[in-house]
């Protein structure tokens, strides 16, 4: 079994955070947006260097 080739991203939610290993089949920003759409409540997704890959839009 081969390990995923993508990066590890950190998902930030209210009062918590957790790592997720991306598959690497898309750019990290595109993969982050896909994961965020499937995980309501995600506020921000960063790579392990602190670069923001996705951030929730401000409510109007």
C-alpha positions as CSV (number, residue, x, y, z in Angstrom):
1,X,0.0,0.0,0.0
2,X,1.4,3.4,-1.0
3,X,1.0,6.4,1.2
4,X,-0.8,9.5,-0.2
5,X,1.6,11.9,-2.0
6,X,0.0,15.1,-0.8
7,X,0.7,17.5,1.9
8,X,-0.5,17.5,5.5
9,X,-2.9,20.3,6.1
10,X,-4.2,21.7,9.4
11,X,-8.0,22.3,9.7
12,X,-9.1,25.0,12.2
13,X,-12.5,24.8,13.7
14,X,-14.0,26.7,16.7
15,X,-12.0,25.6,19.7
16,X,-10.0,22.9,17.9
17,X,-7.7,21.9,15.1
18,X,-6.6,18.7,13.4
19,X,-4.3,17.5,10.6
20,X,-5.5,15.9,7.4
21,X,-3.3,14.2,4.8
22,X,-4.2,15.4,1.3
23,X,-4.1,13.0,-1.6
24,X,-2.1,15.2,-3.9
25,X,-4.2,14.8,-7.0
26,X,-5.0,18.5,-7.1
27,X,-3.2,21.7,-5.9
28,X,-3.2,22.1,-2.1
29,X,-5.6,25.2,-2.4
30,X,-8.0,23.3,-4.6
31,X,-8.0,20.2,-2.4
32,X,-8.5,22.5,0.7
33,X,-11.5,24.1,-0.9
34,X,-13.0,20.7,-1.7
35,X,-12.5,19.5,1.9
36,X,-13.9,22.7,3.3
37,X,-17.1,22.3,1.3
38,X,-17.5,18.8,2.8
39,X,-16.8,20.0,6.3
40,X,-19.1,22.8,7.4
41,X,-17.7,24.7,10.4
42,X,-14.1,24.7,9.1
43,X,-12.8,28.2,9.6
44,X,-9.4,28.0,8.0
45,X,-7.0,25.5,6.4
46,X,-3.2,25.9,6.5
47,X,-0.2,23.9,5.4
48,X,2.3,23.0,8.1
49,X,4.3,26.1,7.4
50,X,1.4,28.4,8.3
51,X,0.4,29.3,4.8
52,X,-3.4,29.8,4.5
53,X,-4.8,27.4,1.8
54,X,-8.4,28.2,2.4
55,X,-10.3,30.7,4.6
56,X,-14.0,30.9,5.3
57,X,-15.6,33.9,3.6
58,X,-16.8,36.7,6.0
59,X,-20.5,36.6,6.5
60,X,-22.3,39.6,5.1
